[in-house]
Amino acid sequence: MSGNYKQVTRKDVAQEAGVSETVVSYVMNNNRYVDKEKRARVQAAIQKLNYRPNTIARALKGKNTNHIVFIADQIMTEHFSQLVSEMDKEAYDLGYMISLCANRNTQAFVNEIISRHFDGIIISSISFSKQYIQQLVEANIPVVLFVNRNYDDIQGAGKIDSGLYDGARHCVQYLVGTGCRHLIYIDRFSANGHFSDMSDMRYRGFVEQMRDSGLSDDARRYVITGCASQQEVMQKLGEYLQGHPVDAIIGRNDKLACIAMQTVQRAGYCVPDDIAVMGFDDSTLCQYVTPTITSVQIQREQAARAAIAMLQKMIEKHEMPEPVAFPTRIIRRGSTR
């Protein structure tokens, strides 16, 4: 009977699953994106045929690298440096190393991330394609997302709401409470054409709260966007001020709030008596300008701890964590009334 025994090969698995041997190799080594349905067929064939060479056993168990990667849009900003610093402390205490990586929105980048066998991935990005995020999830890598935009259609990832939507709404509510009625929002500038829409949490919060406050049925008209540089932001804002009443400006972040404040001061307006200015992120920049800038504070430390705790649960217990949310608060300074 033993003489009739036929060793199962990778070719047998490929034929059983109806895919190429290359696809079987990708699934076994987990180093390339494979369609979810094909991956499932390959895994079912491996189990049915009892294909268990040492290499596939290692791949099925997964390689424990104790290494996490944090993918962010802007790795030079104070917000992200503080966030990754907090995550690094938490991860190190749990035996993990964490690397910071700038987003490169390409398939080659995604393939490279998959091939390096990270134990987990944390993503804070407004431009990283949802298709690529789903590929990382379907490659069986634990993924945690900071909810900068709407991720309702992403399944299988941990999610952390750091309060961007409610924070933007609170900005509008606060300014309206001080008597402001002519508000505008300064969107990010991008040389690559990455601008906000209603899927972006801060943008949506501004637009919907403007509507709910009775100030505009379509607040997108009160957004300075589409700028490729800081200079273009200043130019567009200056032109807007010449043709429209403005008594308050909300910057998407503190840098944009500073750019806005400099622009209105150069145009001869007094902050906050003529125009109030608010920022977002509560960076140290807010305290080093005149007047100091009112800003929205994010609970970075708590959010960072939650991100690492989520990944640990996904990596070590293979459990999907419940989404978590952290409220923001407004830090009042001299740029608002």
N, C-alpha and C positions, 0 to 999 in steps of 0.2 A: 504493500500500500504506500509505503514511504517512497518507493521508486516512481510512483505516479504523481508525486507531489510537484506542483509547478509554482515556482516562486513568483509572487505578484510583482509586476514592474510598474514603473511610472507610465509606460505606454498603456498598460491595462487600465490604470486609473483614468487616463485621458479618454480611452474608448468608452468606458463605463459612463463617464460624465458628459461625453459628447463635446469635448473641448480639445485643444492642442496640448501637447506635452509642455509647451512653454507656459501656458496658463496654469497647468498643474504645478510647475516649478515656482511660478509667482506666488501661488497660494501657499505652498509649502514653506517658502522662505519669507513670505510676507514683505516683499521688497518692491512690489509694484501694485498699482491700483488694479483691481479686478472687479468687474461688475458683480453686484450683490447676488444675483441669481446664479451666475457661473460659479462664484465662490462657494455657494451653498451646495451646488451639484458636485463640485470637486470634493468637498468635505464629506458629503454623503457617500461618495464612491470610495473614499479612503476608509471610511468606517465599514462599509459593506464588504469590501475586499480584504479587510484587515491588513492594510498596507502599513507596515510599521518599521521601516528602516530607521536607523538612529537619527538620521538627519530630519525626518519628518516628526519623530518623537520630540526632538528639541524644538522644532518650529511650532508644533501644536501646544507645547507647554509654554512657549514664549521665552525670549531671552531677557533675563533680569539685568538691566544695565544700571539701575538706580539713577537714571538720568531723565530729567524733564526739560522740555523746551517751551519757552514762552515766546509766542509770535505776536508782534505788535507793529502798528503802523509807523509810529514815530518813537524810536528808541532813545532819542536825545532829549526828550522833554522831561521836566521835573516830575510830572505826574507818573510817567511810566518808570522812571528810575526809582522813585519811592515805592511804587507798587512791586517792582521786581526785587527790591531790597528786602521788603517785608516777606515776600514769598520765599526768598533765598534763606532767610533765617529760619522760617518754619520748616522748609523742606530739609535743610541740613540737619536739623534736630531729629528728623525722621529717617535719616540715612540716605537722602537723595541730593544730588547736585542739580542745579538749574541753570540753563543757558538762555540768554536773551538773543532773539533773532529778528531782524527786520523782515517784514512781509515782502515777499516777491511773488506777485500774483500770476504764477505760471504753472503749467503742468509739470515742467522739469523740477521746479521747486518742491512741489507736492511729492513727486517720486523720490526726491532726495531725502525728504523728511521721513517717508515711509521706510526707505532702505536703511536708515541709520538706527532703527529699532529702539527709538525712545520708549521709555515706560509710559509716558503720558505727555499730553500737549495741552497748553493753556493758550487761548487765543483772545486777544483784544484788538479788534480790527474793524474798521468801517468799510474797507475796500476789498478785503479778501473774499474771493468768490465763494458763495454758499455751496456751489458744486464741488469745489475743492475741499471744503470743510466736510461735506458728506462723504467724500472719498476717504478722508482720514478716519472718519468714524467707521466706515465699512471695511477698512483695513484692520479692524479690531484693535485700534489704539485708543485708550481712554482719552477723551477730549472734554475739556471744560471751556465754556464760552462766557466771556463778559458781555452782557447784553447791551451793546452800544446801538444795536438796530434790531429789527424784528426777526427773531429766530424761531418763530412758531412752526415753520416748516422743516426745521432741522430736528431729526429724531436720533436718540441714542447718545446725546451729549449732556453733560452737566451744565447748568446755567446759573449765572450769578447776575442779579439785577442790582447794580450799584446806584440806582436812583436817578439816572439821567433824565428820564421822561418826567417824573414828578418834580425833579429839580428845576427843569425848564418852566414847568407850569407855575411853580412857586415864585420864580423870577417875575413872571408877568403879574401874578397876584400881588406880590409885594410892591411893584412899581405902580400898579393901579391904585393900591391902597394909599400911596403917597400923593395921589392926584394926577399922575401921568396918564395921558390918553393917546399920544402919538408915538408908539413904540416901533423900533426896527430891530432886526436880528442880523448880526454879522456872521455869515457862514465861513467855513474854512477856505483858504486859498490853496490851489493845487496846480502844479505845472503839468500834472498827468490827467487833468480833467475829472478828478474825483470830488464831486460836490454832493451836498445832502439832498435827500428827497424824504417823502413821508415814512419811509422805513427807518430813518435815522431817529433815535429816541429824543435827542435834544431838539432837533428841528420840529418833529411832530408835537412835542410838548408845547413849544412856542405857538405853533399854528393853531392847535386845538384850544389852548387856553385863551388866545386872542379871540377866538370865536365864542367861547363860553363866557368871556368877560364882556361880550357885546361890542367889541372894538372892530371886528372885521369878519365877514363870512369867508374870506379867502386871504388869510394873512401872508400867503406866499408872496403877495405884492410888496410886503414890507420886509423883505429879506435881501440883503446885499450878498450876492453869490456869483459864481462863475468867474472868479478872479484867479489869475495865474500867479500873482505875486503880492507881496505886502504893499508895494507901490500902487498896484491896481486897486487894491482894497481902499486905500486912502483916496485915490482919484474918484472911484465910484461913490464913496461916501460923501466926498466933498460936493460932487455934482448933485447927489440926492438932497443934501442940505440946502442947496440953492433953490430947489423947486418944491420942497415939501416941508410941512411943519414936523418937527421932531422934538420931543421932550424927554425921551429915554432911549438908551441903546443897550442891548444885551449882546455880549460877545460870546461866541461858542466856547471860547476858552479865555484865560486871563491875558494871553498875548494879544489876542484880537481885541479884547477890551482896552488894552493899553494903546494899540494902534488907533482905535476909535477915539479914545480920549485925546490923544495927541492931535488927531485930525480936527476935532471940534474946537479945541483950544486955539489951534492955528487959524481957524475960521472966525475967531473972535467971540466964541461962546464961553460962558463960565460953567464949570462943572462943580457942583451939581445944580446951581441956581437956574441955569438955562436948560441944561440937558444932563440928566442923570445917566450914569454908566455902571453896568454890572458885568462881572466876569463869571467864569465857571472853572472849578478845580481848586480854588483857594491856594494857589502857589505863592511862594515867597515874593514873587514879582509884585503882588498886590500891595505889599508894604513898602516898596522902594520907589514909588512914584507919588506925584503930588497932583491932586489929593490921592490918598490911599483908596484902593478899589474894593467895593463890596463884591463878594463872590460867593459861590455855592461850594460848600465843603463836602467832599466825598469821604466815606469811611474806608480809606484805603487799607488800613491795618486789618480791620475785620474782614474786608472782602478778600484780601490776600490769604489770610488764614483759612477762609472758607474754600478758596480755590484749591489749596494744597490738601485740605481735609477731604474734599470731593475726590480728587485724584487718588489719594491713598485708598479710599473706599473702593474705587473702581479697579485699581491695580491689584490690591491685596485680597479684597473680598469678592471681587467680580459682581458688585452690586451697583445699580443705578441710583445715584443720590437724588433727593428731592431738590427742586430749585430753591434758591434762597434770595432774599432781597434786603437791601440796606437803605434806610432813608438818608437823604441829604439834609443839610441845614444851611441857612443863609448867614454868612458872617458880615455884619454891617460895618461899613467903614465910610470914609469921607466922600465917596463919589456918588452917593445917593442921599436924598433928602430924608 
